[in-house]
Amino acid sequence: MLISSSALWVLVGALIVDALIGDPAWLWRRVPHPVTWLGALVDGLDGALNRATWSEGLRRGAGALALLLLVAIGAWIGWEIETGLRRIPYGEIPLAIVASVFLAQRSLYQHVGAVHAAFGTGGLTEARRAVSQIVGRDPASLDESGVSRATIESCAENYSDGVVAPAFWFALFGLPGLIAYKAVNTADSMIGHRTARHAAFGWASARFDDLVNLVPARLSGLLIALAGGRNFAALRTMLRDARLHRSPNAGWPESAMAAALGVALAGPRRYGERVVSDPFINAGARAARPDDIRRSLRVLIVACVLHAVIYAALALAL
């Protein structure tokens, strides 16, 4: 599917629906969220194809096969849904609603905002509990600055993974591209870790997730830099510091957010028993504070608006 004006207007509609409605809890308490279906599929393939007795090479091959199946199934589901909806009058409207389910603007705002609110209602203890819902690092090891830093980093990275990237792949390939992307992203989050069980089997998922996020991550960084009000400083910091991050992609939105807020991000952190000693991004800036979480939410809102406006402008131009 080539980029078309129709697809872009559907995407703009999906972004608006997601911003206004998000993921209504009353619905997903009654019906499993589609991403949980993808997760169940990943789990099933992991159980069926990831055998501890197999060699590393064979497990890598099995993991690549699992990834291929995930992408094919996700794209097929998306194609069936989009084809069916486009056959009915005004089918673009339900298509936009379906696409909005796979976007995460409002839910990201709510999760990040919950950490900021927790500081006000329950102090550091409650903020640690709230941040544990959105990051994998050990919350007990985080002081006030650590919780703030982790929350802001999650805001920036998930803006890329949960908003810009799925929208980018919808713009290119419609709902098949969007659901296939979410399948890859779900696989990476579940099996793309360097553990004894998944180092080989999840290798293909982790590397392919890096690949499909290359362009969206850089676009996310640009949008955050533009939204933050310190445009040139943020761009300079992003171009200088993005490479310092261990991820080839996460450093772009995180370094732009760090410069936009005037704080240092990344740096040493603990994941369970594992300590990661990464350099700071935007080193030399002050430590993050709880109020910076609120400021990151303002940047997020402006970046989301810019994002939708760009796609609307492209739709008008086609």
C-alpha positions as CSV (number, residue, x, y, z in Angstrom):
1,M,0.0,0.0,0.0
2,L,1.5,3.3,-1.1
3,I,0.9,6.4,1.0
4,S,-2.4,7.9,0.1
5,S,-4.5,10.9,1.2
6,S,-7.3,8.6,2.4
7,A,-4.9,6.5,4.6
8,L,-3.4,9.7,6.1
9,W,-6.8,11.1,7.0
10,V,-7.7,7.8,8.6
11,L,-4.5,8.0,10.6
12,V,-5.2,11.6,11.7
13,G,-8.7,10.4,12.8
14,A,-7.1,7.5,14.7
15,L,-4.7,9.9,16.5
16,I,-7.6,12.2,17.5
17,V,-9.7,9.2,18.7
18,D,-6.8,7.9,20.8
19,A,-6.1,11.4,22.2
20,L,-9.7,11.8,23.3
21,I,-10.7,8.3,24.4
22,G,-7.5,6.3,24.8
23,D,-8.0,2.8,26.2
24,P,-11.3,2.8,28.1
25,A,-10.9,0.5,31.2
26,W,-14.6,-0.5,31.1
27,L,-14.1,-2.0,27.6
28,W,-10.8,-3.8,28.2
29,R,-12.0,-5.3,31.5
30,R,-14.7,-7.1,29.4
31,V,-12.8,-7.8,26.2
32,P,-9.1,-8.7,25.9
33,H,-7.0,-6.0,24.4
34,P,-5.7,-7.0,20.9
35,V,-2.1,-6.5,22.1
36,T,-2.8,-9.3,24.7
37,W,-3.8,-11.5,21.8
38,L,-0.5,-10.8,20.1
39,G,1.2,-11.5,23.5
40,A,-0.5,-14.9,23.7
41,L,0.7,-15.7,20.2
42,V,4.3,-14.8,21.1
43,D,4.0,-16.9,24.3
44,G,2.6,-19.9,22.3
45,L,5.4,-19.7,19.7
46,D,8.0,-19.4,22.5
47,G,6.7,-22.5,24.2
48,A,6.5,-24.5,20.9
49,L,9.7,-23.5,19.2
50,N,12.2,-22.5,21.9
51,R,13.7,-25.8,23.0
52,A,16.5,-25.7,25.6
53,T,18.0,-28.8,24.1
54,W,18.6,-27.2,20.7
55,S,21.8,-25.5,19.7
56,E,22.2,-21.8,19.7
57,G,22.0,-21.6,15.9
58,L,18.9,-23.8,15.8
59,R,17.2,-21.6,18.4
60,R,18.1,-18.5,16.5
61,G,16.5,-20.0,13.4
62,A,13.4,-21.0,15.3
63,G,13.2,-17.5,16.7
64,A,13.4,-16.0,13.2
65,L,10.7,-18.4,12.0
66,A,8.5,-17.3,15.0
67,L,9.1,-13.7,14.0
68,L,8.2,-14.4,10.4
69,L,4.9,-16.1,11.5
70,L,4.1,-13.2,13.8
71,V,4.6,-10.5,11.1
72,A,2.7,-12.6,8.6
73,I,-0.3,-13.2,10.9
74,G,-0.4,-9.6,12.1
75,A,-0.3,-8.3,8.5
76,W,-3.0,-10.8,7.4
77,I,-5.3,-9.8,10.3
78,G,-4.8,-6.1,9.4
79,W,-5.5,-6.8,5.7
80,E,-8.7,-8.7,6.4
81,I,-10.0,-6.0,8.8
82,E,-9.1,-3.1,6.5
83,T,-10.4,-4.7,3.4
84,G,-13.7,-5.6,5.0
85,L,-14.2,-2.1,6.5
86,R,-13.3,-0.3,3.3
87,R,-16.1,-2.2,1.5
88,I,-18.8,-0.6,3.6
89,P,-20.0,3.0,3.4
90,Y,-17.9,5.4,5.5
91,G,-15.7,2.5,6.5
92,E,-12.9,4.9,7.1
93,I,-14.5,5.8,10.4
94,P,-14.5,2.4,12.0
95,L,-11.1,1.8,10.5
96,A,-9.8,4.9,12.3
97,I,-11.3,3.6,15.6
98,V,-9.7,0.2,15.1
99,A,-6.3,1.8,14.4
100,S,-6.6,4.0,17.5
101,V,-6.6,0.9,19.6
102,F,-2.9,0.3,18.7
103,L,-1.9,3.9,19.6
104,A,-0.9,5.0,23.0
105,Q,-1.0,8.8,23.4
106,R,-3.6,9.1,26.1
107,S,-2.6,6.0,28.0
108,L,1.1,7.2,28.0
109,Y,0.0,10.6,29.3
110,Q,-2.1,8.9,32.0
111,H,0.7,6.5,33.2
112,V,3.3,9.2,33.3
113,G,0.9,11.6,35.0
114,A,0.1,9.0,37.6
115,V,3.7,9.1,38.8
116,H,3.7,12.9,39.1
117,A,0.4,12.7,41.0
118,A,1.8,10.0,43.3
119,F,4.5,12.3,44.5
120,G,1.8,14.7,45.6
121,T,-0.4,12.2,47.3
122,G,1.9,9.6,48.7
123,G,5.4,10.9,48.4
124,L,8.4,8.8,47.2
125,T,6.8,5.5,48.3
126,E,3.7,5.9,46.2
127,A,5.8,7.3,43.3
128,R,7.9,4.2,43.3
129,R,4.8,2.0,43.1
130,A,3.5,4.1,40.2
131,V,6.8,4.1,38.3
132,S,7.0,0.3,38.6
133,Q,4.0,0.1,36.3
134,I,5.9,1.7,33.4
135,V,9.6,0.8,33.8
136,G,11.6,-2.4,34.4
137,R,14.2,-1.1,36.8
138,D,14.1,-1.8,40.5
139,P,11.9,0.9,42.1
140,A,13.3,0.3,45.6
141,S,16.7,1.5,44.4
142,L,15.3,4.9,43.1
143,D,15.4,8.1,45.0
144,E,13.2,11.1,44.1
145,S,15.5,12.0,41.2
146,G,15.7,8.4,40.0
147,V,12.0,8.0,39.9
148,S,11.7,11.3,38.0
149,R,14.4,10.4,35.6
150,A,12.9,6.9,34.9
151,T,9.5,8.4,34.3
152,I,10.7,11.0,31.8
153,E,12.8,8.5,29.9
154,S,9.7,6.2,29.7
155,C,7.7,9.2,28.4
156,A,10.2,9.9,25.6
157,E,10.9,6.3,24.6
158,N,7.2,5.2,24.6
159,Y,6.2,8.3,22.6
160,S,8.4,6.7,19.9
161,D,7.4,3.1,20.3
162,G,3.7,3.7,21.2
163,V,2.8,6.6,19.1
164,V,5.2,7.7,16.3
165,A,6.3,4.2,15.2
166,P,2.8,2.6,14.8
167,A,1.6,5.7,13.1
168,F,4.5,5.7,10.7
169,W,3.9,2.1,9.7
170,F,0.2,2.7,9.3
171,A,1.0,5.7,7.0
172,L,3.1,3.4,4.8
173,F,1.1,0.1,4.8
174,G,-2.2,0.8,6.5
175,L,-3.6,-1.5,9.2
176,P,-1.5,-4.5,8.0
177,G,1.7,-2.4,8.7
178,L,0.4,-1.2,12.0
179,I,-0.5,-4.6,13.4
180,A,2.6,-6.2,12.0
181,Y,4.6,-3.5,13.8
182,K,2.8,-4.1,17.1
183,A,3.5,-7.8,16.7
184,V,7.2,-7.1,16.4
185,N,7.2,-4.7,19.3
186,T,5.3,-7.1,21.5
187,A,7.8,-9.9,20.6
188,D,10.7,-7.7,21.5
189,S,9.2,-6.8,24.8
190,M,8.6,-10.4,25.7
191,I,11.5,-12.4,24.2
192,G,14.0,-9.8,23.0
193,H,16.1,-10.0,26.2
194,R,19.6,-11.4,26.8
195,T,18.5,-14.0,29.2
196,A,19.5,-17.7,29.1
197,R,16.2,-18.6,27.6
198,H,15.8,-15.8,25.1
199,A,19.3,-14.6,24.1
200,A,19.2,-16.8,21.0
201,F,15.5,-17.3,20.4
202,G,14.7,-13.6,20.8
203,W,17.7,-12.4,18.8
204,A,15.7,-11.9,15.5
205,S,12.9,-10.1,17.3
206,A,15.2,-7.7,19.1
207,R,17.2,-6.9,15.9
208,F,14.1,-6.5,13.8
209,D,12.5,-4.3,16.4
210,D,15.6,-2.1,16.2
211,L,15.3,-2.0,12.4
212,V,11.6,-1.0,12.3
213,N,12.1,1.7,14.8
214,L,15.1,3.4,13.2
215,V,13.2,6.1,11.3
216,P,10.4,6.6,13.9
217,A,12.9,7.0,16.7
218,R,14.7,9.8,14.9
219,L,11.4,11.4,13.9
220,S,10.3,11.2,17.6
221,G,13.4,13.0,18.7
222,L,12.9,15.7,16.1
223,L,9.2,16.2,17.2
224,I,10.2,16.4,20.9
225,A,13.0,18.9,20.1
226,L,10.5,21.1,18.2
227,A,7.9,20.7,21.0
228,G,10.3,21.5,23.8
229,G,10.9,25.2,23.1
230,R,14.7,24.8,23.1
231,N,14.8,23.7,19.5
232,F,18.4,24.2,18.5
233,A,19.9,23.2,21.8
234,A,17.7,20.0,21.8
235,L,18.7,19.2,18.2
236,R,22.4,19.6,19.1
237,T,22.1,17.5,22.2
238,M,20.2,14.8,20.3
239,L,22.8,14.6,17.5
240,R,25.6,14.5,20.1
241,D,24.2,12.2,22.8
242,A,21.8,9.8,21.1
243,R,24.7,7.4,20.4
244,L,25.6,7.2,24.1
245,H,22.5,5.2,24.8
246,R,22.8,1.4,24.6
247,S,19.8,1.2,22.3
248,P,20.3,2.4,18.7
249,N,16.9,4.1,18.9
250,A,15.9,5.1,22.5
251,G,18.7,7.6,22.7
252,W,17.1,9.9,20.1
253,P,13.8,10.8,21.9
254,E,15.5,10.6,25.3
255,S,18.3,13.0,24.5
256,A,15.9,15.4,22.8
257,M,13.7,15.3,26.0
258,A,16.7,15.8,28.2
259,A,17.7,18.9,26.4
260,A,14.1,20.2,26.2
261,L,13.8,20.0,30.0
262,G,17.3,20.9,30.8
263,V,18.0,17.7,32.8
264,A,20.4,14.8,32.6
265,L,18.8,11.4,31.8
266,A,20.0,7.8,31.5
267,G,23.2,7.1,33.6
268,P,23.6,4.2,36.0
269,R,20.5,2.2,37.0
270,R,19.5,-1.1,38.5
271,Y,17.3,-3.9,36.9
272,G,16.8,-6.4,39.7
273,E,20.3,-7.7,40.5
274,R,21.8,-6.2,37.3
275,V,23.4,-2.8,37.4
276,V,23.8,-0.8,34.1
277,S,26.5,1.8,34.2
278,D,25.6,3.9,31.2
279,P,26.9,7.5,30.7
280,F,24.5,10.3,31.3
281,I,22.7,11.9,28.4
282,N,22.9,15.7,28.5
283,A,25.6,15.3,31.1
284,G,26.3,18.4,33.2
285,A,22.6,19.4,33.4
286,R,20.8,19.3,36.7
287,A,19.2,16.2,38.1
288,A,15.5,15.6,37.3
289,R,12.9,16.6,39.8
290,P,9.2,15.6,40.1
291,D,8.1,18.8,38.5
292,D,10.0,17.9,35.4
293,I,7.6,15.0,34.9
294,R,4.8,17.6,34.6
295,R,6.9,19.5,32.1
296,S,7.6,16.4,30.1
297,L,3.8,15.9,29.8
298,R,3.5,19.4,28.3
299,V,6.2,18.5,25.8
300,L,4.4,15.2,25.0
301,I,1.1,17.1,24.3
302,V,2.8,19.5,21.9
303,A,4.7,16.8,20.2
304,C,1.5,14.7,19.7
305,V,-0.2,17.8,18.2
306,L,2.7,18.5,15.9
307,H,2.7,14.8,14.8
308,A,-1.0,14.9,13.9
309,V,-0.6,18.2,12.1
310,I,2.2,16.9,10.0
311,Y,0.1,14.0,8.8
312,A,-2.8,16.3,8.1
313,A,-0.6,18.5,6.0
314,L,0.7,15.6,4.1
315,A,-2.9,14.4,3.4
316,L,-3.8,17.9,2.1
317,A,-0.7,17.9,-0.1
318,L,-1.5,14.6,-1.8
